[in-house]
């Protein structure tokens, strides 16, 4: 069983694989909290914090990378995800 610190390092490593794409658009993502029951809270920063495409970026990029690289994680939440208004 991984410690919270080990999980956080794995998540950061996973996020590093997609950060260049986020930074290219003026944004980034940071790990806000990892709970004892393996739920990760992320925060989009920079342009990603208020971009209407953040939900898609999260699902297709961030969430997919973490689930692939850190299977111990049970859920991923973004604490500042902007709701999409159609």
NORQUINOR-V593997 format. One record per run of one state. SS is the DSSP state (2 for helix, 1 for strand, 0 for the rest). FROM is the first residue (numbers start at 0). TO is the last residue. If there is no record, write none. Layout:
BEGIN
ss = {SS | SS}
from = {FROM | FROM}
to = {TO | TO}
END
This chain:
BEGIN
ss = {0 | 2 | 0 | 1 | 0 | 1 | 2 | 0 | 2 | 0 | 1 | 0}
from = {0 | 3 | 24 | 26 | 34 | 38 | 46 | 50 | 53 | 69 | 74 | 78}
to = {2 | 23 | 25 | 33 | 37 | 45 | 49 | 52 | 68 | 73 | 77 | 85}
END
